[in-house]
């Protein structure tokens, strides 16, 4: 798999009959290793090991409804009360982070209500703090630590 602009982690990759599989610490099972999953697993380990997000408060591919349609988020970090804190949208490394990707995440966040958004393809990362009361966004230079995000 392609080297990403995220810290490496001790991944457990195995070969099934036809696919490479990677151990997912959140789902506690092997999942097919696609380029997007490679990015998602890096982000999970980055949040846990480098930003202090509790593993038990991370949720992968959580379903939600938007405009009468069932959608799935790539990753959501929750606060201690179980409310969305950080919405993460992952793309494969060959997919650029464009305004359309940002609009997709912002659209999902209208129903989720996370105060932090992270868009990444593993090479480029964009993080924003959402100010719902003023309907504005503040671009951040990095993903906030969990402890500073919950205050």
MARPA-728823 format. One record per atom (N, C-alpha, C, CB): residue in three letters; x, y negated, z negated. Coordinates in steps of 0.02 Angstrom, whole numbers, padded with zeros to 5 digits, always signed. Each point is the difference from the previous one (the first is absolute). Glycine has a CB too. Layout:
ALAXYZ ...
This chain:
UNK+00042+00060+00000 UNK-00042-00060+00000 UNK+00044-00063+00000 UNK-00092+00063-00061 UNK+00063-00116+00083 UNK+00036-00064+00007 UNK+00017-00029-00069 UNK-00059-00020+00109 UNK+00119-00009-00114 UNK+00018-00036-00061 UNK-00042-00063-00005 UNK+00119+00047+00004 UNK-00143-00061-00065 UNK-00044-00057-00010 UNK+00034-00054-00041 UNK-00098+00076+00007 UNK+00068-00134-00009 UNK+00024-00056-00039 UNK-00032+00002-00070 UNK+00017-00070+00105 UNK-00013+00129-00136 UNK-00024+00012-00067 UNK+00051+00046-00034 UNK-00124-00014+00034 UNK+00129+00013-00100 UNK+00049+00043-00033 UNK-00014+00074+00015 UNK+00014-00086-00091 UNK+00039+00125+00103 UNK-00010+00072+00011 UNK-00025+00033-00065 UNK+00090+00001+00090 UNK-00120+00057-00083 UNK-00022+00038-00059 UNK+00013+00073+00013 UNK-00088-00087-00028 UNK+00086+00127-00024 UNK+00012+00071+00006 UNK-00063+00034+00026 UNK+00084-00004-00095 UNK-00090+00008+00161 UNK-00060+00029+00029 UNK+00008+00075+00009 UNK-00025-00109+00058 UNK-00030+00144-00063 UNK-00001+00072+00010 UNK-00037+00015+00065 UNK+00004+00022-00126 UNK+00034-00008+00178 UNK-00028+00013+00066 UNK+00009+00075+00015 UNK+00026-00118+00040 UNK-00080+00149-00016 UNK+00001+00070+00019 UNK-00029+00008+00069 UNK-00009+00035-00121 UNK+00022+00022+00151 UNK-00026+00015+00067 UNK-00056+00051-00007 UNK+00113-00023+00054 UNK-00171+00007-00027 UNK-00053+00050+00004 UNK+00006+00032+00069 UNK-00079-00064-00080 UNK+00032+00103+00099 UNK+00005+00034+00065 UNK+00008-00050+00058 UNK-00070+00093-00045 UNK+00036-00150+00040 UNK+00003-00047+00057 UNK+00016-00071-00020 UNK-00080+00072+00056 UNK+00080-00089-00120 UNK+00009-00069-00022 UNK+00052-00006-00055 UNK-00117-00024+00031 UNK+00147-00035-00034 UNK+00039-00017-00059 UNK-00050-00025-00053 UNK+00104-00030+00069 UNK-00092+00050-00131 UNK-00042-00021-00056 UNK+00042-00037-00051 UNK-00078+00098+00019 UNK+00048-00146-00053 UNK+00033-00036-00054 UNK-00042+00007-00063 UNK+00054-00082+00082 UNK-00020+00090-00139 UNK-00035+00005-00063 UNK-00025-00069-00021 UNK+00071+00099-00034 UNK-00135-00103+00021 UNK-00032-00063-00021 UNK-00010+00003-00076 UNK-00059-00015+00113 UNK+00094-00029-00149 UNK-00003+00002-00074 UNK-00068-00023-00026 UNK+00122-00022-00003 UNK-00160-00014+00042 UNK-00066-00023-00023 UNK-00053+00054+00012 UNK+00034-00118+00024 UNK-00035+00147+00036 UNK-00049+00051+00015 UNK+00021+00069-00026 UNK-00033-00066+00102 UNK+00095+00071-00123 UNK+00030+00062-00026 UNK-00007+00059+00047 UNK-00024-00042-00114 UNK+00041+00028+00177 UNK-00001+00052+00051 UNK+00042-00024+00060 UNK-00115+00041-00037 UNK+00132+00006+00080 UNK+00035-00017+00061 UNK-00050-00029+00050 UNK+00085+00091-00020 UNK-00063-00142+00056 UNK-00041-00031+00053 UNK+00043-00003+00063 UNK-00068-00068-00084 UNK+00035+00066+00141 UNK+00036-00004+00064 UNK+00040-00064+00003 UNK-00090+00068+00057 UNK+00153-00060-00038 UNK+00046-00057+00002 UNK-00005-00035+00068 UNK+00078+00058-00082 UNK-00122-00108+00085 UNK-00005-00043+00060 UNK+00042-00062-00013 UNK-00118+00043+00028 UNK+00132-00082+00023 UNK+00037-00062-00012 UNK-00035-00047-00050 UNK+00045+00010+00116 UNK-00112-00014-00113 UNK-00036-00043-00048 UNK+00005+00029-00071 UNK-00079-00036+00092 UNK+00076+00102-00098 UNK+00006+00032-00066 UNK+00070-00012-00029 UNK-00085+00088+00033 UNK+00136-00088+00009 UNK+00068-00014-00021 UNK+00003-00070-00031 UNK+00046+00075+00091 UNK-00078-00123-00060 UNK-00002-00068-00028 UNK-00040+00000-00065 UNK+00007-00049+00116 UNK-00065+00081-00116 UNK-00043+00001-00060 UNK+00037+00031-00060 UNK-00102+00009+00074 UNK+00137+00046-00063 UNK+00037+00032-00055 UNK+00056-00044-00025 UNK-00029+00112+00048 UNK+00063-00147-00004 UNK+00052-00047-00022 UNK-00031-00055-00043 UNK+00067+00024+00104 UNK-00124-00051-00083 UNK-00032-00053-00038 UNK-00021+00025-00069 UNK-00040-00053+00107 UNK+00011+00113-00110 UNK-00020+00029-00065 UNK+00060+00003-00047 UNK-00091+00067+00057 UNK+00146-00039-00033 UNK+00059+00007-00043 UNK+00030-00068-00017 UNK+00022+00111+00052 UNK-00024-00158-00005 UNK+00024-00068-00014 UNK-00041-00032-00057 UNK+00037-00012+00121 UNK-00103+00016-00116 UNK-00042-00030-00052 UNK+00012+00032-00068 UNK-00086-00026+00087 UNK+00092+00092-00089 UNK+00010+00035-00063 UNK+00070-00013-00028 UNK-00081+00089+00037 UNK+00132-00079+00003 UNK+00069+00000-00024 UNK+00034-00068+00000 UNK+00006+00114+00041 UNK-00031-00161-00002 UNK+00035-00065+00006 UNK-00044-00059-00019 UNK+00068+00051+00090 UNK-00132-00040-00101 UNK-00045-00055-00018 UNK-00043+00016-00061 UNK-00002-00033+00119 UNK+00012+00092-00149 UNK-00032+00017-00063 UNK-00074+00014+00002 UNK+00084-00068-00049 UNK-00111+00086+00108 UNK-00071+00016+00005 UNK-00011+00071-00027 UNK-00015-00076+00101 UNK-00031+00086-00147 UNK-00012+00067-00028 UNK-00028+00047+00053 UNK-00021-00051-00112 UNK+00050+00110+00117 UNK-00021+00049+00050 UNK-00075+00015-00006 UNK+00116+00050-00002 UNK-00141-00047-00060 UNK-00070+00017-00011 UNK-00048-00054+00022 UNK+00038+00068-00094 UNK-00012-00128+00110 UNK-00044-00054+00022 UNK+00007-00015+00075 UNK+00009-00049-00115 UNK+00021+00096+00152 UNK+00006-00005+00072 UNK-00049+00048+00032 UNK+00122-00035-00008 UNK-00157+00013+00059 UNK-00051+00040+00034 UNK+00012-00002+00075 UNK-00083-00024-00093 UNK+00091+00083+00123 UNK+00012+00005+00072 UNK-00064+00014+00039 UNK+00115+00042-00025 UNK-00120-00074+00082 UNK-00055+00011+00047 UNK-00068+00002-00034 UNK+00079+00062+00072 UNK-00090-00113-00112 UNK-00064-00007-00036 UNK-00053-00026+00048 UNK+00061-00022-00109 UNK-00119+00053+00107 UNK-00054-00020+00044 UNK-00036-00062-00025 UNK-00013+00119+00034 UNK-00012-00159+00011 UNK-00043-00057-00015 UNK-00044-00015+00060 UNK+00087-00048-00080 UNK-00141+00013+00068 UNK-00045-00017+00054 UNK+00008-00072+00021 UNK-00081+00086-00042 UNK+00081-00097+00107 UNK+00003-00068+00027 UNK-00045-00002+00061 UNK+00119-00020-00042 UNK-00168-00026+00043 UNK-00048-00006+00055 UNK-00032+00068+00017 UNK+00067-00096+00046 UNK-00093+00129-00096 UNK-00034+00064+00008 UNK+00044+00056+00027 UNK-00102-00065+00019 UNK+00168+00055-00019 UNK+00046+00051+00025 UNK+00047+00022-00055 UNK-00006-00050+00115 UNK+00022+00114-00114 UNK+00046+00027-00050 UNK+00071-00013+00025 UNK-00083+00090-00036 UNK+00124-00121-00007 UNK+00070-00015+00016 UNK+00043+00030-00054 UNK-00032-00107+00059 UNK+00097+00111-00046 UNK+00048+00024-00050 UNK+00059-00048-00005 UNK-00034+00119+00023 UNK+00053-00133-00084 UNK+00059-00041-00011 UNK+00061+00046-00004 UNK-00068-00090-00060 UNK+00126+00066+00079 UNK+00061+00040-00005 UNK+00019+00012-00073 UNK+00038-00045+00111 UNK-00037-00009-00149 UNK+00022+00005-00070 UNK-00028-00059-00039 UNK+00106+00060+00035 UNK-00130-00046-00095 UNK-00023-00052-00046 UNK+00033+00011-00067 UNK-00111-00012+00061 UNK+00137-00041-00090 UNK+00024+00002-00069 UNK-00054-00032-00042 UNK+00124-00005+00033 UNK-00140+00037-00088 UNK-00052-00024-00046 UNK+00032-00031-00062 UNK-00081+00087+00043 UNK+00044-00130-00076 UNK+00023-00025-00065 UNK-00024+00050-00053 UNK-00003-00123+00038 UNK+00020+00109-00101 UNK-00017+00047-00054 UNK-00075+00010-00009 UNK+00105-00035-00057 UNK-00145-00014+00079 UNK-00073+00006-00005 UNK-00030+00036+00061 UNK-00001-00106-00067 UNK+00045+00127+00113 UNK-00024+00037+00059 UNK-00024-00045+00057 UNK-00032+00089-00077 UNK+00047-00154+00072 UNK-00019-00047+00053 UNK+00057-00005+00052 UNK-00073-00065-00081 UNK+00057+00056+00145 UNK+00052-00007+00051 UNK+00047-00059-00015 UNK-00079+00050+00084 UNK+00144-00036-00079 UNK+00051-00050-00012 UNK+00039-00015+00064 UNK+00008+00038-00120 UNK+00011+00015+00156 UNK+00041-00007+00060 UNK-00027+00046+00053 UNK+00102-00029-00068 UNK-00119+00001+00126 UNK-00022+00038+00058 UNK+00059+00004+00049 UNK-00122-00036-00015 UNK+00141+00097+00034 UNK+00056+00011+00045 UNK-00026+00029+00066 UNK+00079+00018-00098 UNK-00059-00048+00152 UNK-00015+00025+00067 UNK+00067+00020+00032 UNK-00105-00073+00012 UNK+00112+00138+00003 UNK+00062+00027+00030 UNK-00011+00015+00074 UNK+00034+00048-00112 UNK+00015-00064+00151 UNK+00001+00017+00071 UNK+00064+00038+00014 UNK-00069-00102+00031 UNK+00069+00140+00023 UNK+00062+00034+00020 UNK+00052-00052+00021 UNK-00067+00103+00038 UNK+00132-00087-00042 UNK+00052-00049+00014 UNK-00004-00032+00070 UNK+00070+00063-00078 UNK-00099-00028+00126 UNK-00004-00028+00068 UNK-00058-00049+00009 UNK+00052+00105+00041 UNK-00095-00111-00092 UNK-00058-00046+00005 UNK+00019-00066-00034 UNK-00083+00098+00000 UNK+00087-00152+00037 UNK+00018-00064-00031 UNK-00056-00025-00046 UNK+00070-00027+00100 UNK-00050-00010-00151 UNK-00048-00031-00045 UNK-00022-00066+00033 UNK+00054+00054-00105 UNK-00114-00053+00132 UNK-00026-00056+00038 UNK-00058-00033-00038 UNK+00035+00055+00108 UNK-00061-00108-00078 UNK-00059-00032-00029 UNK-00059+00048-00003 UNK+00040-00111+00043 UNK-00046+00156+00006 UNK-00054+00049+00000 UNK+00006+00048-00059 UNK-00007-00009+00125 UNK+00067+00029-00142 UNK+00011+00044-00058 UNK-00018-00038-00064 UNK+00092+00063+00062 UNK-00071-00126-00065 UNK-00017-00041-00059 UNK-00075-00008-00006 UNK+00110-00061+00010 UNK-00144+00051+00046 UNK-00073-00007+00000 UNK-00033+00065-00023 UNK+00007-00085+00092 UNK+00019+00142-00071 UNK-00027+00064-00022 UNK+00004+00006-00076 UNK+00035+00053+00110 UNK+00022-00068-00139 UNK+00009+00004-00073 UNK-00044-00051-00036 UNK+00118+00040+00017 UNK-00122-00100+00010 UNK-00041-00052-00032 UNK-00074+00019+00004 UNK+00085-00087+00031 UNK-00106+00118+00024 UNK-00069+00023+00007 UNK-00016+00054-00052 UNK+00004-00027+00123 UNK+00041+00077-00130 UNK-00009+00051-00050 UNK-00004-00031-00069 UNK+00061+00083+00072 UNK-00020-00134-00083 UNK+00004-00029-00067 UNK-00062-00041-00017 UNK+00124-00003+00012 UNK-00165-00014+00036 UNK-00062-00035-00016 UNK-00045+00043-00043 UNK+00008-00062+00108 UNK-00006+00128-00099 UNK-00040+00044-00042 UNK+00039+00027-00060 UNK-00066+00031+00101 UNK+00132-00030-00096 UNK+00042+00029-00054 UNK+00016-00052-00053 UNK+00049+00080+00082 UNK-00031-00141-00061 UNK+00013-00054-00046 UNK+00066+00003-00038 UNK-00120-00005-00012 UNK+00172+00032+00043 UNK+00066+00001-00031 UNK+00033-00068+00005 UNK+00012+00122+00028 UNK+00018-00147-00083 UNK+00033-00065+00003 UNK+00068+00000+00036 UNK-00058-00026-00105 UNK+00084+00087+00120 UNK+00063+00005+00036 UNK-00009+00044+00062 UNK+00065-00015-00108 UNK-00034-00005+00163 UNK-00001+00038+00063 UNK+00072+00013+00021 UNK-00112-00050+00035 UNK+00125+00111-00011 UNK+00066+00017+00027 UNK-00012+00033+00067 UNK+00053+00013-00115 UNK-00021-00039+00168 UNK-00001+00030+00066 UNK+00071+00021+00016 UNK-00099-00071+00038 UNK+00107+00133-00015 UNK+00068+00024+00016 UNK-00001+00052+00054 UNK+00034-00025-00116 UNK+00019+00025+00156 UNK+00012+00055+00047 UNK+00066+00035-00020 UNK-00062-00061+00093 UNK+00084+00048-00154 UNK+00062+00029-00025 UNK+00062-00040+00018 UNK-00055+00109+00009 UNK+00049-00152+00041 UNK+00055-00042+00021 UNK-00013-00073-00018 UNK+00026+00080+00093 UNK-00087-00101-00083 UNK-00023-00068-00018 UNK-00052+00007-00055 UNK+00023-00045+00116 UNK-00020-00001-00165 UNK-00048+00001-00055 UNK-00025-00071-00011 UNK+00058+00099-00054 UNK-00124-00105+00047 UNK-00030-00065-00014 UNK-00046+00009-00059 UNK+00008-00037+00121 UNK+00001-00005-00172 UNK-00041+00004-00060 UNK-00031-00068-00014 UNK+00074+00092-00047 UNK-00138-00091+00029 UNK-00037-00061-00015 UNK-00037+00006-00066 UNK-00012-00023+00122 UNK+00006-00033-00156 UNK-00046-00006-00057 UNK-00063-00034+00028 UNK+00095-00007-00089 UNK-00152+00037+00076 UNK-00063-00026+00025 UNK-00033-00041-00055 UNK-00014+00099+00079 UNK-00004-00160-00062 UNK-00036-00044-00047 UNK-00072-00003+00024 UNK+00105-00069-00027 UNK-00146+00111-00002 UNK-00070+00006+00022 UNK-00039-00065-00011 UNK+00005+00122-00024 UNK+00008-00155-00032 UNK-00038-00060-00016 UNK+00012-00057+00050 UNK+00005+00033-00120 UNK+00056-00038+00147 UNK+00014-00053+00049 UNK+00001+00027+00072 UNK+00066-00060-00088 UNK-00079+00126+00095 UNK+00001+00033+00065 UNK+00066-00014+00037 UNK-00125-00010+00005 UNK+00180+00019-00042 UNK+00066-00011+00030 UNK+00047+00058-00019 UNK-00017-00126-00004 UNK+00072+00129+00038 UNK+00051+00050-00012 UNK+00067-00033-00011 UNK-00062+00083+00070 UNK+00103-00052-00111 UNK+00068-00024-00013 UNK+00048+00056+00018 UNK-00039-00079-00093 UNK+00082+00068+00143 UNK+00048+00051+00019 UNK+00053+00005-00054 UNK-00021-00019+00123 UNK+00038+00081-00143 UNK+00049+00013-00051 UNK+00064+00026+00032 UNK-00091+00024-00085 UNK+00147-00035+00053 UNK+00064+00022+00027 UNK+00012+00075-00013 UNK+00045-00116-00015 UNK-00081+00144-00034 UNK+00007+00071-00016 UNK-00063+00024-00036 UNK+00126-00011-00008 UNK-00133+00076+00002 UNK-00055+00029-00037 UNK+00010-00014-00074 UNK-00017+00091+00088 UNK-00031-00121-00122 UNK+00009-00014-00071 UNK+00006+00065-00041 UNK-00065-00106+00014 UNK+00101+00102-00069 UNK+00004+00055-00047 UNK-00070+00011-00028 UNK+00121-00026-00029 UNK-00136+00088+00013 UNK-00066+00016-00028 UNK-00014-00041-00063 UNK+00009+00117+00047 UNK+00040-00121-00091 UNK-00010-00035-00063 UNK-00016-00074+00010 UNK+00078+00080-00054 UNK-00051-00111+00106 UNK-00015-00071+00012 UNK-00065-00009+00039 UNK+00123-00025-00002 UNK-00145+00078+00035 UNK-00061-00004+00041 UNK-00063+00005-00041 UNK+00064+00050+00092 UNK-00060-00021-00151 UNK-00061+00013-00039 UNK-00015-00056-00050 UNK+00022+00121+00013 UNK+00022-00170-00016 UNK-00010-00056-00048 UNK-00048-00050+00027 UNK+00113+00017-00043 
